[in-house]
Amino acid sequence: MGNRQSHAGQAFHSQFLPQEQAEIDQLFHALSSDRSSAHTSARTFSLQALKDHVGEALPTAMVTRLHDGMRRVDLTGSAKGPSESVSQVQFTMAMSHLLKGSSGEKSLLILKMISAQEGSVKVREIQKFTEDLVTAVVHVLGHRQLLRGWKQKEAPGAPCRTQAMTAQLLSEMRLPDGRRFQGPEQLDYDCDRATVEDWVFRVPHVATFLGVVVHQGLLVLSASLSLATLIPERHVEQGQEFASVLDVLSVIFVNAHVPREQQHRWRLLFSSQLHGHSFSQLCGRITHRGPCVALLQDQDGHVFGGFASCSWEVKPQFQGDNRCFLFSVSPRMAVYTCTGYNQHFMYLNHGQQTIPNGLGMGGQHNYFGLWIDVDFGRGHSRAKPTCTTYNSPQLSAKEDFLFHRLEVWAVGDFQSQPANSDRSILDSDPEAKALLEISGRSLHSQGLREAPEEDAAT
């Protein structure tokens, strides 16, 4: 056996650097020296040895899939079927394909992790593998304490985000007939290796999740894995207890569509739970703070929102650019980018009598893809059949909705408010200020604000 494996190994070239290969060899030695592998060859390891090494870091289903993928690597071209244990060449080849391989090499290992049979697999088998993969990612990140401040578990009664992420990943798969996967009626379709390879190539999260599972589950080459662009650091004002609407999978999904240079950090600017149900508070806390993610949970449990690519400003004109997008997290995960039809990316206005007052993204006045009314707690998503700006459908359960929670997060390197940020919203809205003065109503905040720097210096 050793000679045949050595001969087959000549055709395989590890993609690891020398120091990386030494770490891979060290891990194999530890696995093959496990007492549970005593009944096997001294140069192989069993499923039990892998389970003992991984411990509780990964779910059993994923450990079994990893072992199956390794032992099914065919080194000889024989039709005798896979062995029950994994050789060193099989292990090295599997690790090389999973961590550094092309989409074709990764798809080969994925198919071996799915089925012992050569050839095509059913969509439902890929669906179960994907669900196991997503589950394993959340599990291992929580076990290794790498959630970077985000919660692992979903709120009781919330729609399953694991299933939502699985469905989103599968929706990017092009089936052999050219159509994308859309629902249960296609679960019995056959998928060949070319289909799986195309899926892995076009959906980066598949390879990324595999990397997280291997690096952190087996604790191998983990120093080469950077989570900075996968999970942003979560920052909330010191001393505040806050449970976000978002769990770690939701954050991973939305963050993947934010510009890469802004993916490493999120900071809470506004929460209706912490800062109250006040549109003035919202405006005061989110303006001039750089790119933001805003999200809502309506009273029917739908979670959705939008990414603002630049600072919000209170003004009666549309703002933003084509990097803005709308998204849905629950009951399904989806992102909707600009169509080019118009430039109605972002809108924030307050205190005007002739045009709408509120925060909106996409569409047009009174028909926004996402709208938060100045009458805080109300909004609409009037997008039938779709929003003209983002091609998004109705995001809320009802066209006109009441929302349960609102959060706004600054993304990327934090921008402090400008020096004049302590100005009242009336300062940026002279018309509203004049109307108050004409009506004889006092400006209660006028005497409570600090003097401008130039006055304070005199």
C-alpha positions in Angstrom: 0.0 0.0 0.0 2.8 2.4 0.9 4.4 2.1 -2.5 1.2 2.6 -4.3 0.5 5.7 -2.2 3.9 7.1 -2.8 3.6 6.6 -6.5 0.2 8.3 -6.6 1.6 11.1 -4.4 4.2 11.9 -7.1 1.4 13.3 -9.3 0.1 15.5 -6.4 2.0 18.7 -5.4 1.1 20.3 -2.1 0.4 24.0 -2.3 1.7 24.7 1.2 4.8 26.6 2.0 7.5 24.5 3.8 6.6 25.9 7.2 2.9 25.3 6.5 3.6 21.8 5.3 5.5 21.1 8.6 2.3 22.1 10.6 0.1 19.9 8.4 2.5 17.0 8.9 2.6 17.6 12.7 -1.2 17.5 12.8 -1.3 14.3 10.9 1.3 12.7 13.2 -0.9 13.7 16.2 -4.0 12.2 14.6 -2.3 9.0 13.5 -0.7 8.5 16.9 -4.0 8.7 18.7 -4.8 5.5 20.7 -8.2 5.1 19.0 -6.2 4.5 15.8 -4.2 1.6 17.2 -6.1 -0.9 15.1 -5.2 0.9 11.9 -2.0 1.4 10.2 0.6 3.5 12.0 0.4 6.0 9.1 -3.4 6.5 9.0 -6.0 7.9 11.4 -9.6 6.9 12.0 -12.9 8.9 12.3 -12.7 8.5 16.1 -9.2 10.0 16.2 -10.5 13.0 14.3 -13.4 13.3 16.7 -11.1 13.1 19.7 -8.9 15.8 18.3 -11.7 18.2 17.4 -13.6 17.7 20.6 -16.6 20.0 20.9 -15.3 22.6 18.4 -17.3 21.2 15.5 -20.7 19.4 15.3 -20.3 15.6 14.8 -22.0 15.8 11.4 -19.3 18.1 10.0 -16.4 16.1 11.5 -17.8 13.0 9.8 -18.1 14.9 6.5 -14.5 16.0 6.8 -13.3 12.5 7.5 -15.4 11.1 4.6 -14.0 13.6 2.2 -10.4 12.8 3.2 -10.7 9.0 3.1 -12.5 9.1 -0.3 -9.6 10.8 -2.0 -8.6 8.2 -4.6 -4.9 7.9 -4.9 -4.7 4.7 -7.0 -7.6 5.0 -9.5 -8.8 1.6 -8.3 -12.5 0.9 -7.9 -12.2 -0.9 -4.6 -13.8 1.9 -2.7 -12.5 4.1 0.0 -10.7 2.8 3.1 -12.0 3.4 6.6 -8.9 5.4 7.6 -7.0 8.4 6.1 -3.4 8.2 4.9 -0.9 11.0 5.1 -1.1 11.7 1.3 -4.9 11.7 1.4 -4.8 14.1 4.4 -2.3 16.5 2.7 -4.2 16.4 -0.6 -7.5 17.1 1.2 -6.1 20.0 3.2 -4.4 21.5 0.2 -7.6 21.4 -1.9 -9.8 22.7 0.9 -7.5 25.5 2.0 -5.6 26.6 -1.1 -7.2 24.8 -4.0 -9.0 26.1 -7.0 -12.8 26.0 -7.2 -12.4 22.8 -9.2 -10.3 21.2 -6.4 -12.7 22.4 -3.7 -15.7 21.1 -5.6 -14.0 17.7 -5.8 -13.7 17.5 -2.0 -17.2 18.9 -1.4 -18.6 16.1 -3.6 -16.6 13.5 -1.6 -17.9 15.1 1.6 -21.5 14.7 0.3 -21.5 11.3 -1.2 -19.5 8.1 -1.6 -20.9 7.7 -5.1 -19.0 9.1 -8.1 -20.8 11.4 -10.5 -23.8 13.7 -9.8 -25.6 14.4 -6.5 -29.1 15.7 -5.8 -29.7 19.3 -5.0 -31.2 18.2 -1.7 -27.8 16.6 -0.8 -26.0 19.8 -1.5 -28.7 21.6 0.6 -28.0 19.4 3.6 -24.2 19.8 3.2 -24.7 23.6 3.0 -26.8 23.6 6.1 -24.3 21.5 8.0 -21.5 23.9 6.8 -23.3 27.0 8.0 -24.2 25.4 11.3 -20.5 24.4 11.8 -19.3 27.9 11.1 -21.5 29.5 13.7 -20.7 26.7 16.2 -16.9 26.8 15.8 -16.8 30.6 15.9 -18.7 30.6 19.2 -16.7 27.7 20.6 -13.4 29.6 19.9 -14.9 32.8 21.2 -14.4 34.6 17.8 -17.8 36.2 17.4 -16.3 39.6 18.0 -19.1 40.8 20.1 -22.1 39.5 18.1 -24.5 36.9 19.5 -24.5 33.3 18.4 -28.0 32.2 19.2 -31.1 33.5 17.6 -33.9 35.0 19.7 -36.7 32.5 20.7 -39.3 32.3 18.0 -37.2 34.0 15.3 -37.1 32.5 11.8 -34.0 30.2 11.5 -31.2 32.3 10.1 -29.2 29.1 9.4 -31.9 28.0 6.9 -32.1 31.5 5.5 -28.4 31.6 4.9 -28.5 28.1 3.4 -31.3 29.2 1.0 -29.4 32.3 0.0 -26.2 30.4 -0.8 -28.2 27.8 -2.8 -30.1 30.5 -4.7 -26.8 31.4 -6.4 -26.4 27.9 -7.8 -27.0 27.6 -11.6 -28.6 24.1 -12.3 -27.6 22.1 -15.3 -30.6 23.5 -17.2 -29.3 27.0 -16.7 -31.9 28.1 -14.2 -31.1 29.1 -10.6 -32.3 27.2 -7.7 -35.6 28.6 -6.5 -37.3 26.2 -4.3 -38.3 22.7 -3.1 -39.6 21.6 -6.5 -35.9 21.5 -7.7 -34.5 19.5 -4.8 -34.4 16.3 -6.8 -32.5 17.8 -9.7 -29.1 16.2 -10.5 -25.9 18.3 -10.1 -22.6 17.2 -11.7 -19.2 18.4 -10.7 -19.3 21.3 -13.2 -22.4 22.6 -11.5 -20.8 22.5 -8.1 -17.5 24.0 -9.4 -19.4 26.9 -10.9 -21.2 27.4 -7.6 -18.0 27.4 -5.5 -16.4 29.9 -8.0 -19.3 32.4 -7.9 -20.3 32.2 -4.2 -17.2 33.1 -2.1 -18.9 32.2 1.2 -18.7 28.5 0.4 -14.9 28.5 0.3 -14.7 31.0 3.1 -16.9 28.9 5.4 -14.9 25.7 4.5 -11.7 27.6 5.5 -13.2 28.7 8.8 -14.3 25.1 9.6 -10.9 23.6 8.8 -8.7 26.3 10.3 -10.6 26.7 13.5 -12.1 23.3 13.8 -8.8 21.4 13.4 -6.7 24.3 14.7 -4.4 24.1 11.8 -2.8 27.1 10.0 -5.2 29.2 12.0 -2.8 32.2 12.0 -3.4 32.5 8.3 -7.1 33.0 8.7 -8.2 36.6 9.1 -11.8 37.2 10.3 -11.6 41.0 10.0 -13.6 41.2 6.8 -15.9 38.2 7.7 -17.2 39.4 11.0 -16.8 43.1 12.0 -15.9 44.1 15.5 -19.0 45.2 17.3 -18.8 48.5 19.2 -21.5 49.8 21.6 -21.1 52.7 24.0 -19.4 51.6 27.2 -21.8 50.6 29.9 -24.8 49.9 27.6 -26.3 46.5 27.5 -27.7 45.9 24.0 -28.9 42.9 22.1 -29.0 43.6 18.4 -31.7 42.4 16.0 -28.8 40.9 14.1 -27.1 37.6 14.9 -23.7 36.6 13.6 -25.0 35.0 10.3 -27.0 38.1 9.5 -23.9 40.3 10.1 -21.7 38.1 8.0 -24.3 38.3 5.2 -24.8 42.1 5.2 -21.1 42.8 5.8 -20.1 40.9 2.7 -21.8 43.5 0.6 -20.3 46.5 2.3 -17.2 48.0 0.6 -14.2 45.9 1.7 -12.4 48.8 3.4 -15.3 49.3 5.7 -16.0 45.6 6.7 -13.7 45.4 9.7 -15.7 47.4 12.3 -19.4 48.3 13.1 -20.3 50.9 15.7 -23.8 51.5 17.0 -25.0 55.0 16.4 -28.7 54.7 17.1 -31.1 52.1 18.6 -34.7 52.8 19.4 -34.3 50.6 22.4 -31.5 52.7 23.9 -32.2 56.2 22.5 -36.0 56.3 22.3 -38.6 56.6 19.6 -37.6 60.0 18.4 -36.9 61.1 14.8 -35.0 64.1 16.1 -32.7 61.8 18.1 -32.2 59.6 15.0 -31.2 62.6 12.9 -28.9 64.0 15.6 -27.1 60.7 16.1 -26.6 59.5 12.5 -25.8 62.6 10.5 -22.2 63.3 9.4 -21.0 60.0 10.7 -19.9 58.3 7.5 -21.3 55.1 5.8 -24.0 53.4 7.8 -26.2 50.3 7.9 -29.8 50.9 9.0 -32.1 48.0 9.8 -35.7 47.6 11.0 -37.7 44.8 12.5 -41.4 45.3 11.8 -44.2 44.0 14.0 -44.6 41.0 11.9 -40.9 39.9 12.4 -39.5 40.9 9.0 -35.9 42.3 9.3 -34.6 44.5 6.5 -32.7 47.7 5.9 -30.3 49.6 3.7 -26.6 50.6 3.4 -25.9 54.3 3.0 -22.5 54.7 1.3 -21.9 58.2 2.7 -22.9 60.4 5.6 -26.5 61.2 6.1 -27.4 64.9 5.8 -30.7 66.6 6.6 -31.7 68.2 3.4 -34.6 68.2 0.9 -32.6 66.5 -1.9 -31.6 62.9 -2.6 -28.1 62.0 -1.7 -25.7 59.0 -1.9 -24.3 57.0 -4.8 -24.5 53.7 -6.6 -22.7 51.8 -3.7 -25.9 52.0 -1.7 -28.2 49.0 -1.5 -31.3 47.6 0.2 -31.3 44.2 1.9 -33.5 41.7 3.7 -32.4 39.4 6.5 -35.7 37.7 7.5 -37.6 35.8 6.4 -35.1 35.5 3.6 -31.6 36.9 3.0 -31.2 39.0 -0.1 -29.4 42.1 -1.3 -30.7 44.6 -3.9 -28.3 46.9 -5.7 -28.9 49.9 -7.8 -30.5 49.6 -11.2 -29.3 52.9 -12.8 -32.9 53.9 -13.4 -32.6 56.9 -11.1 -30.3 58.3 -8.4 -32.8 58.3 -5.5 -30.3 56.4 -3.3 -30.8 58.2 0.1 -33.1 60.8 1.5 -33.3 62.4 4.9 -35.5 65.4 5.7 -37.1 67.0 8.7 -39.1 70.1 9.3 -40.4 70.8 5.8 -44.1 71.4 5.0 -44.2 70.9 1.3 -42.2 67.6 0.9 -42.1 64.4 2.9 -40.2 64.3 6.2 -38.5 61.1 7.1 -35.7 58.8 6.0 -35.9 56.9 2.8 -34.0 54.8 0.3 -35.0 54.1 -3.3 -38.1 54.8 -5.3 -39.7 58.3 -5.1 -41.6 60.5 -2.7 -44.4 58.5 -1.0 -43.3 55.4 -2.8 -39.9 54.5 -1.3 -38.3 51.1 -1.3 -37.7 51.8 2.4 -39.2 54.6 4.3 -39.1 55.6 8.0 -41.6 58.4 8.7 -41.0 61.4 10.9 -44.0 60.1 12.9 -41.6 57.6 14.4 -42.6 54.0 14.5 -44.3 54.1 11.1 -42.9 53.4 7.6 -43.6 51.9 4.3 -42.1 49.7 1.6 -44.1 50.5 -1.5 -42.4 48.6 -4.3 -44.8 47.0 -6.6 -43.7 45.2 -8.5 -40.2 46.4 -7.5 -38.4 49.5 -6.4 -37.2 51.5 -9.4 -33.8 52.4 -7.7 -32.8 49.0 -6.3 -35.2 46.5 -8.0 -36.2 45.3 -4.5 -39.6 43.9 -3.7 -41.7 44.9 -0.7 -39.4 44.3 2.2 -41.9 44.5 5.0 -44.7 42.1 5.7 -47.2 44.9 5.1 -46.8 47.8 2.6 -47.5 50.3 5.4 -45.9 49.0 8.6 -45.3 49.7 12.2 -41.8 48.8 13.3 -40.7 47.2 16.5 -37.0 48.2 16.5 -34.6 50.4 14.5 -30.8 50.3 14.6 -28.2 52.3 12.7 -24.6 51.2 12.6 -21.6 53.2 11.4 -19.2 50.9 9.4 -15.4 51.1 8.9 -13.2 53.6 10.6 -15.3 55.8 12.8 -15.9 59.5 11.9 -16.4 61.8 14.8 -19.1 64.4 14.4 -17.9 67.8 13.0 -17.1 70.6 15.4 -20.6 72.1 14.9 -22.4 68.8 15.5 -23.9 70.1 18.7 -26.1 72.4 16.8 -29.8 71.8 17.0 -31.6 70.4 14.0 -33.3 73.8 13.8 -29.9 75.3 12.9 -29.8 73.3 9.7 -33.5 74.0 9.0 -33.9 77.9 9.1 -37.5 77.6 7.7 -38.6 75.5 10.7 -36.9 77.9 13.1 -38.6 80.9 11.5 -42.0 79.2 11.7 -41.5 78.6 15.4 -40.5 82.2 16.0 -43.5 83.6 14.0 -45.9 81.3 15.9 -44.5 82.7 19.2 -43.2 79.4 20.4 -40.0 79.5 22.4 -36.8 77.7 21.4 -36.3 75.7 24.5 -32.8 74.5 23.6 -31.4 77.9 22.8 -30.1 78.7 26.2 -29.0 75.2 27.0 -26.3 74.7 24.4 -22.6 75.5 24.8 -21.3 78.6 23.3 -19.4 78.3 20.0 -15.7 77.9 20.3 -15.0 81.5 19.0 -17.3 82.9 21.7 -15.9 80.7 24.4 -12.4 81.9 23.6 -13.2 85.5 24.2 
